[in-house]
Amino acid sequence: MPGANGHKHLLSISELDSEEIYKLLDSARSFAEVSNRPVKKVPALRGRTIVNLFLEPSTRTRMSFEVAAKRLSADVMNFATSDSSLSKGESLKDTGKTIVAMGVDAVVIRCKSAGAPHLLTGWVDCSVINAGDGMHEHPTQALLDLFTMRERLGGLEGLNVAIVGDIDHSRVARSNIHALNKVGAKVMLVAPRSLLPERVEEMGARVTGSLDEALDWCDVLYLLRIQMERVNQSRFPSLREYTLQYGLTQTRWNRLKRKPLVMHPGPMNRGVEIASGVADEVESVITGQVSAGVAVRMAVLYDVLGGSHG
């Protein structure tokens, strides 16, 4: 059964229009209040069963979905590759069908293969939520980032957001670009050409190779984790050179008269994309993203499963 926004699944930000995004953010705001109660639970999804099918490592996202489901009073099962028959060669299709045969209402899936959540919807009759698929998308991360920006800055339309780092390999960047464009924010991508995707100009964002230009322009500076393995693929000469050109160093931070909201999806590489001292200064925002993740994922689960807010 489709949820309140008419969607049975959440696979991509592109499925949502701006009104639906704002409805989810408003719902998340109401669910955020639950975390401040002595008893952090509502009965909205009592009797529902949700499976976290995480086929690549994750701490923040998996725990966030688990906490969100439990605060909605749903039953939760956690599967990882090492815990399932997938480690013995079973296909994703057969695993999905096995899970659904247990009477599951929703599967939250994270995997290295782009498009796997979409494939799963053709094999199961329950709701499917994409918790990150390859280099494709990470829709709930984008929603929690928008929630954080909105709560901290008061609105999204007209906001200048600079996204810095390995754009090419980042599903977080792709989902954020789609989401920010839908709500009327302006996006600038900051990276060496080797870390930008092909046809980047078609993504609806300005592109620059200068972090200082972006810092003068942006209201929000969104730093992406540099994946250390990229250093060995000639994507850039060295971590030191990357930090000098694209890192939020203490020197850069100190000379800013107007400091942007600094965000990071985690985990941070201190001393690479952000100086340790700066990371400590902006830690409240980054940990706030984690808190926002629980509220936003409560809103998404509630929405796709058509729960009753109690």
C-alpha positions in Angstrom: 0.0 0.0 0.0 1.5 3.4 -1.0 2.3 5.8 1.9 1.0 9.3 2.5 2.9 10.8 -0.4 1.6 8.0 -2.7 5.0 6.2 -2.8 5.4 2.6 -1.7 9.2 2.8 -2.0 12.0 5.4 -1.6 14.6 4.6 -4.2 15.8 8.0 -5.4 15.4 11.7 -4.7 14.2 12.1 -8.3 11.0 10.4 -7.3 10.0 13.2 -5.0 8.8 16.7 -5.9 9.5 19.7 -3.8 6.1 19.5 -2.0 6.8 15.9 -1.1 10.3 16.7 0.2 8.9 19.5 2.4 6.2 17.1 3.8 8.8 14.6 4.8 10.9 17.4 6.4 7.8 18.6 8.3 7.1 15.1 9.4 10.7 14.7 10.5 10.4 17.8 12.6 7.5 16.4 14.5 9.3 13.0 15.0 12.4 14.8 16.3 10.4 15.7 19.4 10.0 12.0 20.2 13.8 11.8 20.9 13.4 14.4 23.7 10.7 12.4 25.5 11.5 10.3 28.6 10.0 7.3 26.7 11.3 7.7 23.1 8.6 5.7 21.3 5.3 6.2 19.4 3.1 3.4 18.3 2.9 4.5 14.6 4.3 1.3 13.2 3.4 -1.2 15.9 3.0 -4.7 14.4 5.1 -3.9 11.3 8.4 -5.7 10.6 11.4 -4.0 8.9 14.5 -5.7 7.7 17.8 -3.8 7.4 19.6 -5.6 4.6 23.1 -4.1 4.6 25.4 -5.7 2.1 28.3 -3.3 2.6 29.8 -1.9 5.8 27.8 0.9 7.6 27.6 2.2 11.1 25.7 5.5 11.0 23.1 4.6 8.4 22.3 1.1 9.7 22.0 2.2 13.4 20.0 5.2 12.4 17.4 3.1 10.6 17.3 0.6 13.4 16.8 3.3 16.0 14.2 5.0 13.8 12.2 1.8 13.3 12.3 0.9 17.1 11.1 4.4 18.0 8.1 3.9 15.8 7.5 0.6 17.7 8.3 -1.6 14.6 10.0 -5.0 14.9 13.5 -4.9 13.3 15.7 -7.6 11.8 19.3 -6.9 10.8 21.0 -8.8 8.0 24.5 -8.4 6.8 26.3 -10.3 4.1 28.3 -12.4 6.6 25.1 -13.3 8.4 23.1 -14.5 5.4 23.2 -17.1 2.6 24.5 -14.3 0.3 27.9 -15.2 1.7 27.3 -18.7 0.3 26.4 -17.6 -3.2 22.7 -17.1 -2.8 21.3 -14.4 -5.2 19.8 -11.1 -4.0 16.6 -12.1 -5.6 16.3 -15.4 -3.6 17.4 -13.6 -0.4 14.7 -10.9 -0.9 12.0 -13.5 -1.5 13.1 -15.4 1.6 12.9 -12.3 3.7 9.5 -11.4 2.4 8.2 -14.9 3.0 8.6 -14.1 6.7 5.9 -11.4 6.4 8.2 -8.4 6.3 6.6 -5.0 5.6 9.8 -3.1 4.4 13.4 -3.8 3.4 16.0 -1.1 3.9 18.9 -2.1 1.5 22.4 -0.8 1.3 24.7 -2.4 -1.4 27.7 -1.8 -3.6 25.7 -2.4 -6.8 24.0 0.7 -8.3 20.3 -0.1 -9.1 20.0 -3.1 -6.8 17.1 -1.5 -4.7 15.2 -0.9 -8.0 15.7 -4.6 -9.0 14.5 -5.7 -5.5 11.2 -4.0 -6.0 10.5 -6.4 -8.9 11.1 -9.4 -6.7 9.3 -8.5 -3.5 5.9 -7.1 -2.7 6.9 -5.0 0.4 8.3 -1.5 0.5 12.0 -1.0 -0.4 14.1 1.9 0.9 17.4 2.7 -0.7 20.1 3.3 2.0 22.8 3.8 -0.5 23.5 1.9 -3.8 26.9 2.0 -5.3 27.8 5.4 -6.7 24.1 6.1 -7.6 22.1 7.6 -4.7 21.6 7.9 -1.0 18.2 9.6 -0.7 17.8 9.6 3.1 21.2 11.2 3.6 20.1 14.1 1.3 16.8 14.4 3.2 18.6 14.6 6.6 21.1 17.1 5.1 18.2 19.3 3.9 16.5 18.9 7.3 19.7 20.1 9.1 20.2 23.1 6.8 16.5 24.1 7.2 16.6 23.8 11.0 19.9 25.7 11.3 19.4 28.4 8.7 15.6 28.8 8.6 14.9 27.9 5.0 16.3 26.3 1.8 15.2 28.4 -1.2 18.0 30.6 -2.4 20.6 28.9 -0.2 24.1 28.7 -1.6 25.6 25.3 -1.0 29.1 24.3 -2.0 29.9 20.6 -2.1 33.6 19.8 -1.9 35.6 16.6 -2.7 35.2 13.4 -4.7 32.0 14.2 -6.5 32.5 11.5 -9.1 32.3 8.6 -6.6 29.8 10.2 -4.2 26.2 8.9 -4.0 25.7 11.5 -1.3 26.7 14.3 -3.7 24.3 13.1 -6.4 21.3 12.9 -4.1 22.1 16.3 -2.5 22.4 18.0 -5.9 19.0 16.6 -7.0 17.4 17.5 -3.7 18.8 21.0 -3.4 17.8 21.8 -7.0 14.3 20.7 -6.2 13.9 23.1 -3.3 15.4 26.1 -5.0 18.9 26.1 -3.5 21.9 26.9 -5.6 24.8 24.4 -5.8 28.5 24.8 -6.5 30.8 21.8 -6.9 34.4 22.2 -5.8 37.0 19.6 -6.9 39.9 18.9 -9.2 38.7 17.9 -12.6 39.8 14.3 -11.9 37.2 14.0 -9.2 34.3 15.3 -11.2 31.9 13.1 -13.2 31.7 13.3 -17.0 29.0 15.8 -18.2 29.1 17.4 -14.8 27.7 20.6 -16.3 24.4 18.7 -16.9 23.9 18.1 -13.1 22.5 21.6 -12.4 25.4 23.0 -10.5 28.2 25.5 -11.0 31.7 24.1 -11.0 34.9 25.6 -9.7 38.4 24.4 -8.8 38.8 27.1 -6.2 37.7 26.4 -2.6 38.4 30.0 -1.7 35.9 31.2 -4.4 33.4 28.8 -2.9 34.0 30.0 0.7 33.3 33.6 -0.4 30.0 32.5 -2.0 28.4 29.8 0.1 26.1 29.7 3.1 26.7 25.9 3.5 30.0 24.2 3.0 29.4 20.4 2.5 32.7 18.4 2.8 32.9 14.9 1.4 35.2 12.2 2.7 38.2 11.6 0.6 38.4 7.9 -0.1 42.0 7.0 0.5 42.1 4.3 -2.2 41.6 7.1 -4.8 45.1 8.4 -4.0 46.5 5.3 -5.6 44.4 5.7 -8.8 46.1 8.9 -9.9 43.0 10.9 -9.1 45.3 13.5 -7.4 49.0 13.5 -6.6 48.9 13.3 -2.8 46.7 13.9 0.3 49.0 16.8 1.2 48.4 18.5 -2.1 44.6 17.8 -1.9 44.5 19.4 1.6 46.4 22.5 0.5 44.0 23.1 -2.4 40.7 21.7 -1.2 40.9 21.2 2.5 39.2 23.4 5.1 42.4 24.2 6.9 42.7 26.2 10.1 44.2 29.1 8.1 41.3 29.2 5.6 38.8 29.0 8.5 40.4 31.8 10.6 40.4 34.3 7.7 36.7 34.0 7.0 34.7 37.0 8.1 31.4 35.2 7.4 31.6 31.5 8.3 29.4 29.1 6.5 27.5 26.2 8.1 30.0 23.3 7.8 28.5 19.8 7.1 30.0 16.3 6.6 28.3 13.0 6.1 31.0 11.2 8.1 33.3 9.6 8.8 35.7 12.6 8.7 39.3 12.4 7.7 40.7 14.9 10.1 43.7 16.7 8.6 42.6 15.9 5.1 39.3 17.5 4.0 39.0 19.3 7.4 41.5 20.4 10.0 41.1 18.8 13.4 40.6 22.1 15.1 37.9 23.2 12.6 36.2 19.8 13.0 36.0 20.4 16.8 34.5 23.9 16.2 31.7 22.6 13.9 31.2 19.3 15.6 27.7 20.3 16.9 26.4 20.6 13.3 27.9 17.3 12.2 26.6 15.4 15.2 23.3 17.2 14.6 23.2 15.5 11.2 23.3 12.2 13.0 20.4 13.2 15.2 18.5 14.5 12.2 19.1 11.1 10.5 16.9 9.3 13.1 14.0 11.8 12.7 14.2 11.8 8.9 14.3 8.0 8.7 11.3 7.8 11.1 9.5 10.1 8.7 10.4 8.0 5.6 9.4 4.7 7.3 6.2 6.2 8.5 5.5 7.6 5.0 6.1 4.5 2.9 4.3 2.2 5.3 1.3 4.5 5.7 1.5 4.5 9.5 -0.8 6.3 11.9 1.0 9.1 13.9 0.4 8.5 17.6 
